[in-house]
């Protein structure tokens, strides 16, 4: 896939053998609305596309990536992979842009990290453990740089295993409710944990690890911080409820994040966190009733996975 594409949408049912790499309010839904949403999403993965012998459940995935406006020419600094291994594996890595100050391309490390993870996902030593996958992929990465990263691996029995370092995130949505949400790891505001080429830094041992049992119809939202810094959870829920399939959902979420990131008046998750950490407008602006608002310009990667019965 050409990296010159700026807005990219991909869909695949993960029981189809085609691993993919690219650098690339809230009210509870009624049972009727949720049933319709499931039918719409499930219809995007026709049964004829699935291997009924291979697994009990698997992922049907849609992705969308929008680079930072100033990084369009080189495709941004996010990378991801999607694999059909076992019930499916998905991952996102976000390159740390500060490396550009040392004349290092920040996109190289996350790209290589994701390529290595994709190649190693079926390794016998990994044994369906995303934390070990991070260990081996990190050890195999020779590029200079660093990245935040999250990996999720679905077993055939429906158990989803997650390992993350930094502020890439994941949500599991069931019947209009978030039943699992990962938490970002930060040294301090805007300085997340990261895997690095440097000897001093985080390793796979610092990863946050969690497991959850999934059901047919559950939706997984994975993304770089460009998504979660700009879109609230209730917006994620309402957006996917309106979408017909995983491709449309991923694109809608990425576009919503992009729009919010460029809106200086939007009181985003990022601006809320900044104010909570003591960052705000000057005192004279506060006296006038102003406050720090706005989204965060960033690379935006969204992966939407629907759990389907095989």
C-alpha positions as CSV (number, residue, x, y, z in Angstrom):
1,X,0.0,0.0,0.0
2,X,1.5,3.3,-1.0
3,X,2.4,5.6,1.9
4,X,1.5,8.6,-0.2
5,X,-2.2,8.0,0.6
6,X,-3.2,10.5,3.2
7,X,-6.6,9.2,4.4
8,X,-6.7,5.4,4.4
9,X,-9.5,3.1,5.2
10,X,-9.1,-0.7,5.2
11,X,-11.5,-3.5,6.0
12,X,-10.8,-7.1,6.4
13,X,-12.2,-10.1,8.2
14,X,-9.3,-11.6,10.1
15,X,-10.1,-15.1,9.3
16,X,-9.1,-14.2,5.8
17,X,-5.3,-14.7,5.5
18,X,-4.1,-11.2,4.7
19,X,-1.8,-9.6,7.4
20,X,-1.5,-5.9,6.9
21,X,1.1,-3.3,7.9
22,X,0.9,0.4,7.3
23,X,2.7,3.3,8.7
24,X,0.2,4.7,8.7
25,X,-24.4,12.7,27.0
26,X,-23.8,9.8,26.3
27,X,-27.1,8.0,26.7
28,X,-27.3,4.2,26.8
29,X,-28.5,2.8,23.5
30,X,-31.8,1.1,23.5
31,X,-31.8,-2.6,23.0
32,X,-33.5,-2.1,19.7
33,X,-30.9,0.4,18.5
34,X,-28.1,-1.9,19.7
35,X,-29.6,-4.8,17.9
36,X,-29.8,-2.9,14.7
37,X,-26.2,-1.6,15.1
38,X,-24.9,-5.2,15.5
39,X,-26.8,-6.4,12.5
40,X,-25.4,-3.5,10.4
41,X,-21.8,-4.1,11.6
42,X,-22.0,-7.9,11.3
43,X,-23.4,-7.7,7.8
44,X,-20.1,-6.1,6.7
45,X,-18.4,-9.5,7.4
46,X,-20.4,-12.0,5.3
47,X,-20.4,-15.5,6.7
48,X,-19.0,-16.8,3.4
49,X,-15.8,-14.8,4.1
50,X,-15.2,-16.6,7.4
51,X,-13.6,-20.0,8.0
52,X,-16.1,-21.8,10.3
53,X,-13.5,-24.4,11.4
54,X,-10.7,-22.0,12.2
55,X,-12.0,-20.3,15.4
56,X,-15.0,-19.6,17.6
57,X,-14.7,-15.9,17.2
58,X,-12.4,-13.5,15.3
59,X,-12.1,-9.8,14.4
60,X,-13.5,-8.0,11.4
61,X,-11.4,-4.8,11.2
62,X,-11.6,-1.3,9.7
63,X,-8.8,1.2,10.0
64,X,-8.2,4.9,9.2
65,X,-5.1,7.0,9.5
66,X,-4.9,10.8,9.2
67,X,-1.4,12.3,9.5
68,X,-0.6,15.5,11.4
69,X,-1.2,18.4,9.0
70,X,2.5,19.2,9.0
71,X,3.6,15.6,8.4
72,X,1.4,14.7,5.5
73,X,4.2,14.4,3.0
74,X,5.9,11.5,4.9
75,X,2.6,9.9,6.1
76,X,2.9,10.9,9.7
77,X,4.6,9.1,12.6
78,X,2.0,6.5,13.6
79,X,2.2,2.9,12.5
80,X,-0.1,-0.1,12.9
81,X,-0.5,-3.7,12.0
82,X,-3.5,-6.1,11.7
83,X,-3.0,-9.8,11.6
84,X,-5.3,-12.8,11.1
85,X,-3.2,-14.9,13.5
86,X,-5.4,-17.0,15.9
87,X,-8.6,-14.9,16.4
88,X,-6.8,-11.8,15.3
89,X,-4.1,-9.4,16.4
90,X,-4.1,-5.6,16.2
91,X,-1.5,-3.0,17.3
92,X,-0.8,0.7,17.1
93,X,2.5,2.5,17.7
94,X,3.0,6.3,17.9
95,X,6.4,7.7,17.1
96,X,7.8,10.3,19.5
97,X,8.2,13.5,17.5
98,X,11.0,15.0,19.7
99,X,13.5,12.9,17.9
100,X,13.2,15.2,14.9
101,X,15.2,17.8,17.0
102,X,18.1,15.3,16.7
103,X,17.7,14.9,12.9
104,X,16.1,11.5,13.4
105,X,13.0,10.6,11.5
106,X,10.5,9.8,14.3
107,X,8.5,7.5,12.0
108,X,11.2,4.9,11.5
109,X,11.1,3.3,15.0
110,X,7.3,2.7,15.1
111,X,7.3,1.4,11.5
112,X,10.0,-1.1,12.2
113,X,8.5,-2.0,15.6
114,X,5.2,-2.8,14.0
115,X,6.8,-4.7,11.1
116,X,8.7,-6.8,13.6
117,X,5.6,-7.4,15.7
118,X,3.7,-8.5,12.7
119,X,6.4,-11.0,11.7
120,X,6.7,-12.4,15.2
121,X,3.0,-12.6,16.1
122,X,2.9,-16.4,15.5
123,X,6.3,-17.1,17.1
124,X,6.2,-20.1,19.4
125,X,7.9,-18.1,22.2
126,X,5.3,-15.4,22.0
127,X,2.6,-18.0,22.7
128,X,-0.3,-15.6,22.3
129,X,1.1,-13.2,24.9
130,X,1.2,-9.5,23.7
131,X,3.7,-8.6,26.4
132,X,6.2,-11.1,25.1
133,X,5.4,-9.9,21.6
134,X,6.4,-6.4,22.7
135,X,9.6,-7.8,24.2
136,X,10.7,-9.6,21.0
137,X,9.6,-6.9,18.6
138,X,11.4,-4.3,20.6
139,X,14.6,-6.4,20.8
140,X,14.5,-6.8,17.0
141,X,14.1,-3.1,16.3
142,X,17.3,-1.4,15.3
143,X,16.0,2.0,14.2
144,X,16.8,5.0,16.4
145,X,13.8,6.6,18.1
146,X,11.0,5.6,20.4
147,X,7.3,5.0,20.4
148,X,4.2,4.4,22.6
149,X,2.5,1.2,21.6
150,X,-0.5,-1.0,22.3
151,X,-1.0,-4.6,21.2
152,X,-4.2,-6.7,21.5
153,X,-4.4,-10.4,20.7
154,X,-7.7,-12.3,20.4
155,X,-7.7,-16.0,21.3
156,X,-10.2,-18.3,19.5
157,X,-12.2,-18.7,22.7
158,X,-12.9,-15.0,22.9
159,X,-10.2,-13.9,25.4
160,X,-8.6,-10.6,24.4
161,X,-5.1,-10.0,25.8
162,X,-3.8,-6.5,25.9
163,X,-0.4,-5.0,26.6
164,X,0.4,-1.3,26.3
165,X,3.3,1.1,27.0
166,X,2.4,4.8,27.0
167,X,-0.7,6.6,25.8
168,X,-2.1,4.6,22.8
169,X,-5.4,3.3,24.0
170,X,-8.2,0.8,23.6
171,X,-11.9,0.7,24.5
172,X,-14.2,-2.4,24.5
173,X,-17.9,-1.5,23.8
174,X,-20.7,-3.8,24.5
175,X,-24.4,-2.9,24.1
176,X,-23.6,0.8,24.1
177,X,-21.4,0.7,27.2
178,X,-17.7,0.8,27.6
179,X,-16.7,-2.3,29.6
180,X,-13.0,-1.9,29.4
181,X,-10.8,1.1,29.0
182,X,-7.0,1.2,29.1
183,X,-5.2,4.0,31.0
184,X,-2.3,6.1,29.7
185,X,1.1,5.8,31.4
186,X,2.9,9.1,31.8
187,X,6.1,10.4,33.5
188,X,4.4,13.8,33.6
189,X,1.9,15.6,31.4
190,X,2.6,15.1,27.7
191,X,5.5,12.8,28.4
192,X,4.3,9.2,28.1
193,X,6.1,5.9,28.8
194,X,7.7,4.7,25.6
195,X,9.8,1.9,24.1
196,X,13.0,3.3,22.9
197,X,16.3,2.6,21.1
198,X,18.1,4.1,24.2
199,X,19.4,1.8,26.9
200,X,17.6,3.8,29.6
201,X,13.9,3.7,29.2
202,X,10.8,1.5,29.4
203,X,10.7,-2.1,28.5
204,X,8.0,-4.7,28.0
205,X,8.1,-5.2,31.8
206,X,6.6,-1.7,32.2
207,X,3.6,-2.6,30.0
208,X,0.1,-2.4,31.4
209,X,-1.5,-5.8,30.9
210,X,-5.2,-6.7,30.9
211,X,-7.5,-9.5,29.7
212,X,-11.2,-9.4,28.9
213,X,-13.6,-12.0,27.6
214,X,-15.3,-10.9,24.4
215,X,-18.7,-11.8,22.9
216,X,-20.0,-11.7,19.4
217,X,-21.0,-8.1,18.6
218,X,-18.5,-6.5,20.9
219,X,-16.6,-3.6,19.3
220,X,-13.0,-2.7,20.0
221,X,-11.7,0.8,19.4
222,X,-7.9,1.1,19.3
223,X,-6.0,4.2,18.5
224,X,-3.1,6.5,19.0
225,X,-3.4,9.4,21.4
226,X,-4.5,11.6,18.4
227,X,-7.9,9.9,18.8
228,X,-8.3,9.8,22.6
229,X,-6.9,13.3,23.2
230,X,-9.6,14.7,20.9
231,X,-12.6,12.5,21.2
232,X,-14.6,11.7,24.4
233,X,-15.8,8.2,25.1
234,X,-19.4,9.2,24.8
235,X,-18.6,10.5,21.3
236,X,-17.0,7.2,20.4
237,X,-20.1,5.3,21.5
238,X,-22.5,7.6,19.6
239,X,-20.4,7.7,16.5
240,X,-20.1,3.9,16.1
241,X,-23.8,3.5,16.8
242,X,-24.5,5.5,13.6
243,X,-22.1,3.6,11.4
244,X,-23.0,0.7,9.1
245,X,-19.7,-1.1,9.2
246,X,-16.2,-1.1,10.7
247,X,-14.7,0.9,7.8
248,X,-17.2,3.6,8.2
249,X,-16.8,3.6,12.0
250,X,-13.0,4.0,11.8
251,X,-13.2,6.8,9.2
252,X,-15.9,8.6,11.2
253,X,-13.9,8.5,14.4
254,X,-10.7,9.6,12.7
255,X,-12.4,12.5,11.0
256,X,-14.1,13.5,14.2
257,X,-10.8,13.5,16.0
258,X,-9.2,15.6,13.1
259,X,-12.0,18.2,13.2
260,X,-11.8,18.5,17.0
261,X,-8.0,18.8,16.8
262,X,-8.3,21.9,14.7
263,X,-11.1,23.5,16.8
264,X,-9.5,26.1,19.2
265,X,-12.9,26.4,21.0
266,X,-13.5,22.7,21.6
267,X,-13.0,21.7,25.2
268,X,-11.2,18.5,24.4
269,X,-10.0,15.7,26.6
270,X,-6.5,17.1,26.1
271,X,-7.4,20.6,27.2
272,X,-9.3,19.2,30.2
273,X,-6.2,17.2,31.3
274,X,-3.9,20.2,30.7
275,X,-6.0,22.4,33.0
276,X,-6.1,19.6,35.6
277,X,-2.3,19.6,35.6
278,X,-2.0,23.3,36.1
279,X,-1.7,24.5,32.5
280,X,-4.1,27.4,31.6
281,X,-4.4,30.8,30.0
282,X,-2.7,33.8,31.7
283,X,-4.4,35.3,34.7
284,X,-5.7,38.3,32.9
285,X,-7.5,36.0,30.5
286,X,-9.0,34.0,33.4
287,X,-10.3,37.3,34.9
288,X,-12.1,37.8,31.6
289,X,-13.7,34.3,31.9
290,X,-11.4,32.6,29.5
291,X,-9.8,29.2,29.8
292,X,-7.5,26.9,27.9
293,X,-9.4,25.1,25.2
294,X,-8.8,23.4,21.9
295,X,-7.9,20.0,20.5
296,X,-4.4,18.7,20.0
297,X,-3.0,18.5,16.4
298,X,-1.5,15.1,16.0
299,X,-1.3,12.0,13.9
300,X,-4.6,10.1,14.2
301,X,-4.8,6.3,13.9
302,X,-8.0,4.4,14.5
303,X,-8.6,0.7,14.4
304,X,-12.1,-0.6,14.9
305,X,-12.6,-4.4,15.4
306,X,-15.9,-6.2,15.5
307,X,-16.0,-9.6,17.1
308,X,-17.8,-12.0,14.8
309,X,-18.6,-15.7,15.2
310,X,-16.6,-18.0,13.0
